[in-house]
Amino acid sequence: MKIVVTGGAGFIASHLVDAFLERGHEVHVFDDLSTGQLSNLDAKATLHKVDIAEKQAASLIEQIKPDILSHHAAQMDVRHSVADPTFDARVNILGFINLLESSKNAGVKKVIFASSGGAVYGEQAVFPAPEGHLTQPASPYGVSKRAGELYLSYYQQAFGLPYIALRYANVYGPRQSAKGEAGVVAIFLSFLLSGKTPIINGDGRQTRDYVYVGDVVAANVAAVDSSFVGPINIGTGVETDVVTIFRHLSDALGSSGEAQHGPAKPGEQRRSCLDTSRAAQVLGWRPQMALKDGLQKTAAHYRKTLGR
């Protein structure tokens, strides 16, 4: 099977490239390397250094004629989306439409889209949130992810292009960057291993649903063979606050350092947690990695990578 993975040199998608290669698929990676790292990529994948919003990306889709488009390329910084919503829309909306048009023309059999559970739901009224929860994104990034889902629904209805939109919770694990608005796990590990004092925004009791990258990869692999069409939450259904995450990581590194509390981030969601019963029903998927174990594996990777 031919699979195009956009953003394939990035954190989540590079693990997905590995999994597809292990299963014998022909994998093409689209990445402009603005945030992705060549060191994340297996040499057996074919890299196309390309901007997904440019005509070259569309032409490549039509030349390769992949069976699956796995779309992970994105402008993923929430603060950047607020500061420059036009750029966010260019990448996340116009870039995606560019790929969808070419996928329609190339006879792509399915699109698997990396969406965002926390960002598309906004402030939740129900915990954990099911897929039928009201979507009220609180950032241009969230709006662009929800728009991607709606465009997928249109292409499915108008042209019969099947899709699954995987609404990720807070994904963590090896290869996650600590730069920009990265996950709190990567940021804390970077600070702890460099001897700096991590900053916790506000009281640190804001919660998220933390899911290990290996479990996210397993959900994507299951989505390839699923006949389901629509959105599916990928998380754990468990809320964990930031203070607890910091304590687990300190324990994993044997660190006695303390974090400092800074001002709360304006507009930050207080709680986020996803109901994953649909994933169990239609994909046969359940998260396997316990949070403490996943954080220990991640800490070990960062210690090895940073040589500390």
Secondary structure as a PSIPRED ss2 file (coil, helix, strand):
# PSIPRED VFORMAT (PSIPRED V4.0)

   1 M C   1.000  0.000  0.000
   2 K E   0.000  0.000  1.000
   3 I E   0.000  0.000  1.000
   4 V E   0.000  0.000  1.000
   5 V E   0.000  0.000  1.000
   6 T E   0.000  0.000  1.000
   7 G C   1.000  0.000  0.000
   8 G C   1.000  0.000  0.000
   9 A C   1.000  0.000  0.000
  10 G C   1.000  0.000  0.000
  11 F H   0.000  1.000  0.000
  12 I H   0.000  1.000  0.000
  13 A H   0.000  1.000  0.000
  14 S H   0.000  1.000  0.000
  15 H H   0.000  1.000  0.000
  16 L H   0.000  1.000  0.000
  17 V H   0.000  1.000  0.000
  18 D H   0.000  1.000  0.000
  19 A H   0.000  1.000  0.000
  20 F H   0.000  1.000  0.000
  21 L H   0.000  1.000  0.000
  22 E H   0.000  1.000  0.000
  23 R C   1.000  0.000  0.000
  24 G C   1.000  0.000  0.000
  25 H C   1.000  0.000  0.000
  26 E E   0.000  0.000  1.000
  27 V E   0.000  0.000  1.000
  28 H E   0.000  0.000  1.000
  29 V E   0.000  0.000  1.000
  30 F E   0.000  0.000  1.000
  31 D C   1.000  0.000  0.000
  32 D C   1.000  0.000  0.000
  33 L C   1.000  0.000  0.000
  34 S C   1.000  0.000  0.000
  35 T C   1.000  0.000  0.000
  36 G C   1.000  0.000  0.000
  37 Q C   1.000  0.000  0.000
  38 L H   0.000  1.000  0.000
  39 S H   0.000  1.000  0.000
  40 N H   0.000  1.000  0.000
  41 L C   1.000  0.000  0.000
  42 D C   1.000  0.000  0.000
  43 A C   1.000  0.000  0.000
  44 K C   1.000  0.000  0.000
  45 A C   1.000  0.000  0.000
  46 T E   0.000  0.000  1.000
  47 L E   0.000  0.000  1.000
  48 H E   0.000  0.000  1.000
  49 K C   1.000  0.000  0.000
  50 V C   1.000  0.000  0.000
  51 D C   1.000  0.000  0.000
  52 I C   1.000  0.000  0.000
  53 A C   1.000  0.000  0.000
  54 E C   1.000  0.000  0.000
  55 K H   0.000  1.000  0.000
  56 Q H   0.000  1.000  0.000
  57 A H   0.000  1.000  0.000
  58 A H   0.000  1.000  0.000
  59 S H   0.000  1.000  0.000
  60 L H   0.000  1.000  0.000
  61 I H   0.000  1.000  0.000
  62 E H   0.000  1.000  0.000
  63 Q H   0.000  1.000  0.000
  64 I H   0.000  1.000  0.000
  65 K C   1.000  0.000  0.000
  66 P C   1.000  0.000  0.000
  67 D C   1.000  0.000  0.000
  68 I E   0.000  0.000  1.000
  69 L E   0.000  0.000  1.000
  70 S E   0.000  0.000  1.000
  71 H E   0.000  0.000  1.000
  72 H C   1.000  0.000  0.000
  73 A C   1.000  0.000  0.000
  74 A C   1.000  0.000  0.000
  75 Q C   1.000  0.000  0.000
  76 M C   1.000  0.000  0.000
  77 D C   1.000  0.000  0.000
  78 V H   0.000  1.000  0.000
  79 R H   0.000  1.000  0.000
  80 H H   0.000  1.000  0.000
  81 S H   0.000  1.000  0.000
  82 V H   0.000  1.000  0.000
  83 A H   0.000  1.000  0.000
  84 D C   1.000  0.000  0.000
  85 P H   0.000  1.000  0.000
  86 T H   0.000  1.000  0.000
  87 F H   0.000  1.000  0.000
  88 D H   0.000  1.000  0.000
  89 A H   0.000  1.000  0.000
  90 R H   0.000  1.000  0.000
  91 V H   0.000  1.000  0.000
  92 N H   0.000  1.000  0.000
  93 I H   0.000  1.000  0.000
  94 L H   0.000  1.000  0.000
  95 G H   0.000  1.000  0.000
  96 F H   0.000  1.000  0.000
  97 I H   0.000  1.000  0.000
  98 N H   0.000  1.000  0.000
  99 L H   0.000  1.000  0.000
 100 L H   0.000  1.000  0.000
 101 E H   0.000  1.000  0.000
 102 S H   0.000  1.000  0.000
 103 S H   0.000  1.000  0.000
 104 K H   0.000  1.000  0.000
 105 N H   0.000  1.000  0.000
 106 A H   0.000  1.000  0.000
 107 G C   1.000  0.000  0.000
 108 V C   1.000  0.000  0.000
 109 K C   1.000  0.000  0.000
 110 K E   0.000  0.000  1.000
 111 V E   0.000  0.000  1.000
 112 I E   0.000  0.000  1.000
 113 F E   0.000  0.000  1.000
 114 A E   0.000  0.000  1.000
 115 S E   0.000  0.000  1.000
 116 S E   0.000  0.000  1.000
 117 G H   0.000  1.000  0.000
 118 G H   0.000  1.000  0.000
 119 A H   0.000  1.000  0.000
 120 V H   0.000  1.000  0.000
 121 Y H   0.000  1.000  0.000
 122 G C   1.000  0.000  0.000
 123 E C   1.000  0.000  0.000
 124 Q C   1.000  0.000  0.000
 125 A C   1.000  0.000  0.000
 126 V C   1.000  0.000  0.000
 127 F C   1.000  0.000  0.000
 128 P C   1.000  0.000  0.000
 129 A E   0.000  0.000  1.000
 130 P C   1.000  0.000  0.000
 131 E C   1.000  0.000  0.000
 132 G C   1.000  0.000  0.000
 133 H C   1.000  0.000  0.000
 134 L C   1.000  0.000  0.000
 135 T C   1.000  0.000  0.000
 136 Q C   1.000  0.000  0.000
 137 P C   1.000  0.000  0.000
 138 A C   1.000  0.000  0.000
 139 S C   1.000  0.000  0.000
 140 P H   0.000  1.000  0.000
 141 Y H   0.000  1.000  0.000
 142 G H   0.000  1.000  0.000
 143 V H   0.000  1.000  0.000
 144 S H   0.000  1.000  0.000
 145 K H   0.000  1.000  0.000
 146 R H   0.000  1.000  0.000
 147 A H   0.000  1.000  0.000
 148 G H   0.000  1.000  0.000
 149 E H   0.000  1.000  0.000
 150 L H   0.000  1.000  0.000
 151 Y H   0.000  1.000  0.000
 152 L H   0.000  1.000  0.000
 153 S H   0.000  1.000  0.000
 154 Y H   0.000  1.000  0.000
 155 Y H   0.000  1.000  0.000
 156 Q H   0.000  1.000  0.000
 157 Q H   0.000  1.000  0.000
 158 A H   0.000  1.000  0.000
 159 F H   0.000  1.000  0.000
 160 G C   1.000  0.000  0.000
 161 L C   1.000  0.000  0.000
 162 P C   1.000  0.000  0.000
 163 Y E   0.000  0.000  1.000
 164 I E   0.000  0.000  1.000
 165 A E   0.000  0.000  1.000
 166 L E   0.000  0.000  1.000
 167 R E   0.000  0.000  1.000
 168 Y E   0.000  0.000  1.000
 169 A C   1.000  0.000  0.000
 170 N E   0.000  0.000  1.000
 171 V E   0.000  0.000  1.000
 172 Y E   0.000  0.000  1.000
 173 G C   1.000  0.000  0.000
 174 P C   1.000  0.000  0.000
 175 R C   1.000  0.000  0.000
 176 Q C   1.000  0.000  0.000
 177 S C   1.000  0.000  0.000
 178 A C   1.000  0.000  0.000
 179 K C   1.000  0.000  0.000
 180 G C   1.000  0.000  0.000
 181 E C   1.000  0.000  0.000
 182 A C   1.000  0.000  0.000
 183 G C   1.000  0.000  0.000
 184 V H   0.000  1.000  0.000
 185 V H   0.000  1.000  0.000
 186 A H   0.000  1.000  0.000
 187 I H   0.000  1.000  0.000
 188 F H   0.000  1.000  0.000
 189 L H   0.000  1.000  0.000
 190 S H   0.000  1.000  0.000
 191 F H   0.000  1.000  0.000
 192 L H   0.000  1.000  0.000
 193 L H   0.000  1.000  0.000
 194 S C   1.000  0.000  0.000
 195 G C   1.000  0.000  0.000
 196 K C   1.000  0.000  0.000
 197 T C   1.000  0.000  0.000
 198 P C   1.000  0.000  0.000
 199 I E   0.000  0.000  1.000
 200 I E   0.000  0.000  1.000
 201 N E   0.000  0.000  1.000
 202 G C   1.000  0.000  0.000
 203 D C   1.000  0.000  0.000
 204 G C   1.000  0.000  0.000
 205 R C   1.000  0.000  0.000
 206 Q C   1.000  0.000  0.000
 207 T E   0.000  0.000  1.000
 208 R E   0.000  0.000  1.000
 209 D C   1.000  0.000  0.000
 210 Y E   0.000  0.000  1.000
 211 V E   0.000  0.000  1.000
 212 Y E   0.000  0.000  1.000
 213 V H   0.000  1.000  0.000
 214 G H   0.000  1.000  0.000
 215 D H   0.000  1.000  0.000
 216 V H   0.000  1.000  0.000
 217 V H   0.000  1.000  0.000
 218 A H   0.000  1.000  0.000
 219 A H   0.000  1.000  0.000
 220 N H   0.000  1.000  0.000
 221 V H   0.000  1.000  0.000
 222 A H   0.000  1.000  0.000
 223 A H   0.000  1.000  0.000
 224 V H   0.000  1.000  0.000
 225 D C   1.000  0.000  0.000
 226 S C   1.000  0.000  0.000
 227 S C   1.000  0.000  0.000
 228 F C   1.000  0.000  0.000
 229 V C   1.000  0.000  0.000
 230 G E   0.000  0.000  1.000
 231 P E   0.000  0.000  1.000
 232 I E   0.000  0.000  1.000
 233 N E   0.000  0.000  1.000
 234 I E   0.000  0.000  1.000
 235 G C   1.000  0.000  0.000
 236 T C   1.000  0.000  0.000
 237 G C   1.000  0.000  0.000
 238 V C   1.000  0.000  0.000
 239 E C   1.000  0.000  0.000
 240 T E   0.000  0.000  1.000
 241 D E   0.000  0.000  1.000
 242 V H   0.000  1.000  0.000
 243 V H   0.000  1.000  0.000
 244 T H   0.000  1.000  0.000
 245 I H   0.000  1.000  0.000
 246 F H   0.000  1.000  0.000
 247 R H   0.000  1.000  0.000
 248 H H   0.000  1.000  0.000
 249 L H   0.000  1.000  0.000
 250 S H   0.000  1.000  0.000
 251 D H   0.000  1.000  0.000
 252 A H   0.000  1.000  0.000
 253 L H   0.000  1.000  0.000
 254 G C   1.000  0.000  0.000
 255 S C   1.000  0.000  0.000
 256 S C   1.000  0.000  0.000
 257 G C   1.000  0.000  0.000
 258 E C   1.000  0.000  0.000
 259 A C   1.000  0.000  0.000
 260 Q E   0.000  0.000  1.000
 261 H E   0.000  0.000  1.000
 262 G E   0.000  0.000  1.000
 263 P C   1.000  0.000  0.000
 264 A C   1.000  0.000  0.000
 265 K C   1.000  0.000  0.000
 266 P C   1.000  0.000  0.000
 267 G C   1.000  0.000  0.000
 268 E C   1.000  0.000  0.000
 269 Q C   1.000  0.000  0.000
 270 R C   1.000  0.000  0.000
 271 R C   1.000  0.000  0.000
 272 S C   1.000  0.000  0.000
 273 C C   1.000  0.000  0.000
 274 L E   0.000  0.000  1.000
 275 D C   1.000  0.000  0.000
 276 T C   1.000  0.000  0.000
 277 S H   0.000  1.000  0.000
 278 R H   0.000  1.000  0.000
 279 A H   0.000  1.000  0.000
 280 A H   0.000  1.000  0.000
 281 Q H   0.000  1.000  0.000
 282 V H   0.000  1.000  0.000
 283 L H   0.000  1.000  0.000
 284 G C   1.000  0.000  0.000
 285 W C   1.000  0.000  0.000
 286 R C   1.000  0.000  0.000
 287 P C   1.000  0.000  0.000
 288 Q C   1.000  0.000  0.000
 289 M C   1.000  0.000  0.000
 290 A C   1.000  0.000  0.000
 291 L H   0.000  1.000  0.000
 292 K H   0.000  1.000  0.000
 293 D H   0.000  1.000  0.000
 294 G H   0.000  1.000  0.000
 295 L H   0.000  1.000  0.000
 296 Q H   0.000  1.000  0.000
 297 K H   0.000  1.000  0.000
 298 T H   0.000  1.000  0.000
 299 A H   0.000  1.000  0.000
 300 A H   0.000  1.000  0.000
 301 H H   0.000  1.000  0.000
 302 Y H   0.000  1.000  0.000
 303 R H   0.000  1.000  0.000
 304 K H   0.000  1.000  0.000
 305 T H   0.000  1.000  0.000
 306 L H   0.000  1.000  0.000
 307 G C   1.000  0.000  0.000
 308 R C   1.000  0.000  0.000
